[in-house]
Each structure stands twice: as structure tokens, then as C-alpha cells.
Amino acid sequence: MRIERNTHDPLIPLHLFKNKDMLLWDLMAFVGMGFYISFSVYIPMWAQGILLTSALAGGATQIPTAGLWYSGSRFGSYLSKKRNHHLTAVLALSFALISTLVLLALGMTPNYAFFIIVGALLGIALGMLLTTSQVGVSEAVTSNDLAVATTLNRLFNTLGQTIMTAIYGLVFNIVVNHQATKLGLPSAKISGLTNSAVTSDSKAQLLIMHHVLFAGIKSVLIVAFILLLVALVLEIGNIHLTRIKKQPAQ
């Protein structure tokens, strides 16, 4: 930071971090990809480890998300032009929150079709959110800072994936290890639920292991829900503050 502050041509001009609009859009990029990791990693695990689908069917839960991401991007661009970027972000975050609530409300063995439906909604929501964040950043900075600011937005995108992957993994392992220890099960057996390593266990023990795995997955989704909720509150708060500033003085 000392070098960047004093150099003539810094890699990241530190004055950008005083731009609250840019930082808010960078947060949206972080949240969008950070949330996506929870779905892309743990929903296939849910399908394979608990619904006992094949690896192919587990991976197929991600197809609707990828397929409708582009549609969400186009819809987000259209909505931003008709309304504004911040309202589009609020709508996208609301879609994602509702989708996560549906997942949290499902029992341990839902119909596989729910994963497809929720994945489609999330594809639209994430397409809207991430595209809007990129456009929002480009409009929040001057032309001189445009290249650096858009690249920084992509960095926050990547940081969302890496940091939240670590946090989800930590939460998942803590919950699973705690539940397994309480029930006297080796945690390694829980990890084997997505392959044939546990086929010799009794049905009763398999059911217990499924409950432990489900507890871990549900804890990850709760963290993802909180992440989305914080972002939504900040976005709504920003809209409210902007409206107050625009009101003429009495």
C-alpha cells in the first residue's frame, strides 16, 4: 500500500476505494459468485449422497443455471435501462433469496425436479446480478479508471469464489464432524456417501449418515442465505440514502 500510494502509475489506484458506489458493486460481484459456489458444489453432493443419483445426474443439476445465466444477463440489462442498476440488483438478490429459502424448506429427500427449477431461477438471478455489477462499476468511475475498476470487479468475483469455498468447507466439516462424533460414526464414512464405499452399511446406518450429510449441506445453505441477506440490506439501504440525498432541502 505504501508503494501503491506513492507510485506515479499504481496497479490499483487507492482513491478507488473511496468510491462507495464502486465498492458496493464489487461487493455484489463477491456475493454473486460466493453464493454460486454453495449451489454448484453442495447441490450435486445432495443429489448423489442422499438421493443416490449418478454423478452425471448430480452434475446435471447445474445445467439450468448455466443455461439461463445468459437470459438473466439480458433481462438484467433491459431492466437496468428501464429502471436502474440498484433496483435490478435488489430484484436479483430477492430471486436468489427465495430460491435459497425453497432449498432450506425442502426435506432431506426432495423430488429431483426441485433442483432443476431452483437452478433455473438462480441462473436468471445470478446473470442479472453479475452483469449489473459490471455495468454499475463502469458507470461509477471516470474513464481514466475504467480499465482498472472493471478488472478489480473481476478480482472480487474470483475472491468471492475462493473465500466462500473455504468458509463453506469449514462450516460443512465442523457440522459433519460434530454430528458424526455425537453419533459415534467415523466422518470418513460420510465423505464416502457419493461413491460405492458405503453400500455395505445397513439401511438404518445409511439413513443416519444421510441425516449427518444433510445437516452439513443445510448449514452451508444457511451461510449462503445470510450472505445474500446482508447484500440485500446494504443495497436497499443504499437506495434509501440516495433518495434522501436527492430530496430538496426544506
Stockholm file with secondary structure:
# STOCKHOLM 1.0

chainA/1-250         MRIERNTHDPLIPLHLFKNKDMLLWDLMAFVGMGFYISFSVYIPMWAQGILLTSALAGGATQIPTAGLWYSGSRFGSYLSKKRNHHLTAVLALSFALISTLVLLALGMTPNYAFFIIVGALLGIALGMLLTTSQVGVSEAVTSNDLAVATTLNRLFNTLGQTIMTAIYGLVFNIVVNHQATKLGLPSAKISGLTNSAVTSDSKAQLLIMHHVLFAGIKSVLIVAFILLLVALVLEIGNIHLTRIKKQPAQ
#=GR chainA/1-250 SS CHHHHHCSSCSSCGGGGGCHHHHHHHHHHHHHHHHHHHHHHHHHHHHHHTSCCCHHHHHHTTHHHHHHHHHHHHHHHHHHHHSCHHHHHHHHHHHHHHHHHHHHHSCSSCCHHHHHHHHHHHHHHHHHHHHHHHHHHHHHSCGGGHHHHHHHHHHHHHHHHHHHHHHHHHHHHHHHHHHHHHHTCCHHHHHGGGTGGGTTSCHHHHHHHHHHHHHHHHHHHHHHHHHHHHHHHHHHHHHHHHHHHHSCCC
#=GC SS_cons         CHHHHHCSSCSSCGGGGGCHHHHHHHHHHHHHHHHHHHHHHHHHHHHHHTSCCCHHHHHHTTHHHHHHHHHHHHHHHHHHHHSCHHHHHHHHHHHHHHHHHHHHHSCSSCCHHHHHHHHHHHHHHHHHHHHHHHHHHHHHSCGGGHHHHHHHHHHHHHHHHHHHHHHHHHHHHHHHHHHHHHHTCCHHHHHGGGTGGGTTSCHHHHHHHHHHHHHHHHHHHHHHHHHHHHHHHHHHHHHHHHHHHHSCCC
//
